Amino acid sequence: MSIYQKKSFLPFLLMVVLVVIAFFNPALPTGSVEHEYNSADVAWMLTSTALVLIMTPGLAYFYGGMVKKRNVISTMLQSFICMAVVAVLWFAFGFSLVFGESVGGIIGNPATFFMFNGVLDRAPWAGAPNIPFVLFAMFQLKFAIITPALITGAFAERIRFTSYILFICLFFIFIYAPLAHATWHPDGILLQLGVLDFAGGTVVHMSAGLTALASAIYLKQGKTAKEHTPARITYVLLGTGLLWFGWFGFNAGSAFAADALAATAMATTTAASGAAAIMYILFDAARGIKPSAMGTCIGVVVGLVAITPAAGFVSIPHSIVIGAVAAIVSRLLIDWRTKSNIDDTLDVFPSHGVGGMVGMVLTGVFAHSAINGAVEANGLFYGETDLFFAHLIGLLGSIVFILLMAFILLKVTDTITPLRVSEQEEEEGLDLSQHGERLSYDANN
């Protein structure tokens, strides 16, 4: 099969324009700001930033092992390409959209740090006072990278690669950036409401999971939706290990310091993921289903997702509760999804969307100021209601916003460039039809 396809000049031209803009915008530091940093905190955050980045290749293996052999390369590349596309957007104007001067608590001014101007010599971010501002920016970039990559499991095996690139750009600008700004910027409307999200349960997992649901509904079922044969369970195990490893940077790094809070977040992350993995396979066993490697891996990830918003706000015993509850809820949703006509190929919504929702609600139940002084109102378990109701309102508002924007962006993308591959391309596999590459495989897989 030829490696050539229809010429597409406009994206190339846009990249050239960006390179020219970068050429004339060196964004040099002025040396006007001097600050003394904590070397231990800097070292930990450099490490955490690298840990979070390795989660995206981990996700590539996690998803790549689940799809058919003829779609492994395409599925893995959909994760890898996010590390390039989102990084370029972030340095150009994306960081400004999230952490720039607030516009109504909804979005940041894209001009605030355009082309990273003012980042190298800016005073530290208020929530991360002991590390350089540029390191804070780089840590946050890794969250922005993995979020659109998570969505890919919902439309794996049936989306055109070029259309996917356009969609993740739109997703980042119109869903991720506003939600991250609203949740993590001091003037953000969700933070002002009282919503707590330690490491991205709302920002990362709910946004990805709900967008995945919208994508699965919009793209409809794949041609072989009911004939799913995972390519490599060993890839799934490897991917789970990389995700689990990287998640300690994801959650413990969100303390922005090498301190007791980071250690607490690491402990709650470990407890929740372990409890979820065990609960997932025991729940299956109670229903006469064999404990499987796939089930164990999914359980681990669900636990990691659910503890993410709560990691630095709840006690270790309560993190076990969060992981166990999330595992059961997600497992039941996977069963329901399997029986429905929704082709969320790799169950992104039941795992990430629902896991994030469970974590958000239970943060409102179990958060306590003794764990983190940032908790101004304790959770429902301790007899207070303000935090819990703030989380319910934030949950409903986020669901409506994400789903509405997701369907709009899917329609816009599909109008500009068709999202779905043809039946013939789907049948021959996306590795070959989209990339001109292939693994050695049995034609029936």
Disulfide bonds with the S-S distance in Angstrom:
none
